[in-house]
Amino acid sequence: MILQILRANLSLLGYGTHDLRVRPFNVVISDAVIVEDYLQIIFIDGSVLSVYNPCLFEGVTFSDLKGRTLKEIREDKSTHLISLVLDRGTLRVNVYPDVWTESEAMVLYGPGHSIVIWS
């Protein structure tokens, strides 16, 4: 279901899909902030990605996010992970059902009021 929502909505944002991997094309992060208890990543095209579930930084730190390029978003249902693959490093979001803190794991608000929800 998540993949169907992504395929339906990512074309509105100018992104493409390939099999189970979603590939944004070189979206640069302009800022990253902690809002109360979740992470918000702002992109130069005006898109905002809110990450509500626990996440792990690999090869990058929170303070390094600004200026990084999001290369692709990968979903791995077998490991319950969504990987935000950057030009340097990866942010892994845990989507195991027992760790959810909100009704959705992540929400991408794109330009033109399009929304992609990982739930």
C-alpha positions in Angstrom: 0.0 0.0 0.0 2.8 2.4 0.9 4.4 1.9 -2.5 1.1 2.5 -4.3 0.7 5.8 -2.5 4.3 6.7 -3.4 4.0 5.8 -7.0 0.7 7.8 -7.3 2.1 10.9 -5.6 5.8 11.1 -6.4 5.2 11.9 -10.0 3.5 15.1 -8.8 6.7 16.0 -7.1 8.9 15.2 -10.1 10.3 12.0 -8.6 10.4 8.6 -10.3 10.0 5.1 -9.0 11.8 1.8 -9.8 10.6 -1.5 -8.4 10.5 -1.2 -4.6 13.0 1.7 -4.5 11.9 5.3 -4.7 14.4 7.7 -6.2 14.2 11.4 -5.7 16.6 13.1 -8.1 19.2 15.1 -6.3 17.1 16.9 -3.8 19.4 19.1 -1.6 18.7 19.6 2.1 18.6 23.3 3.0 18.0 22.7 6.7 17.2 20.1 9.4 15.6 20.8 12.7 14.2 19.0 15.7 10.6 20.0 16.3 9.5 18.9 19.7 10.0 15.1 19.4 10.5 14.6 15.6 13.0 15.4 12.9 12.1 17.8 10.1 14.2 18.0 6.9 13.6 21.0 4.6 14.7 20.8 0.9 15.7 23.6 -1.4 12.6 23.0 -3.6 10.3 23.8 -0.6 9.5 20.2 0.2 9.5 19.2 3.9 10.0 15.7 5.2 8.8 15.1 8.8 10.3 11.9 10.4 8.3 10.8 13.4 9.8 7.3 14.1 13.1 6.6 15.7 16.0 6.9 13.3 19.7 6.1 13.1 22.4 8.2 11.4 25.1 6.2 9.6 28.1 8.0 8.1 26.5 11.4 8.8 25.5 13.4 11.8 22.4 15.6 12.4 24.6 18.7 12.1 26.0 17.4 8.7 22.5 17.2 7.0 22.4 20.7 5.7 23.8 20.8 2.2 23.6 17.0 1.7 21.7 15.6 -1.2 19.0 13.1 -0.8 19.7 10.5 -3.5 16.9 8.0 -2.9 14.5 6.6 -0.4 14.5 2.8 0.0 11.8 0.7 1.8 12.8 -2.7 3.2 9.7 -4.4 4.5 11.7 -7.5 5.7 13.8 -5.4 8.1 11.2 -2.7 8.8 13.5 0.1 7.7 13.2 3.1 5.4 16.6 4.3 4.3 17.1 7.9 3.3 20.3 7.5 1.2 22.3 10.7 1.0 25.3 11.7 -1.1 27.3 11.0 2.0 25.7 8.7 4.7 22.3 7.2 5.3 19.5 7.9 7.7 17.6 4.8 8.6 14.1 5.1 9.9 12.7 2.3 12.0 9.2 1.4 10.9 8.7 -1.7 13.1 5.1 -1.5 14.4 6.0 -1.4 18.1 8.1 1.8 17.8 5.6 4.1 16.1 5.1 7.4 18.0 2.5 8.9 15.6 0.0 7.6 13.2 2.5 7.8 10.4 6.3 7.1 10.3 7.1 9.9 7.9 5.3 12.6 5.8 6.7 14.4 2.8 5.0 17.7 2.1 5.9 18.6 -1.5 5.5 21.8 -3.6 2.0 22.3 -4.8 0.4 20.9 -1.7 1.1 17.2 -2.6 1.6 14.9 0.3 3.3 11.4 0.6 2.6 9.5 3.8 4.5 6.4 5.1 2.0 4.6 7.3 
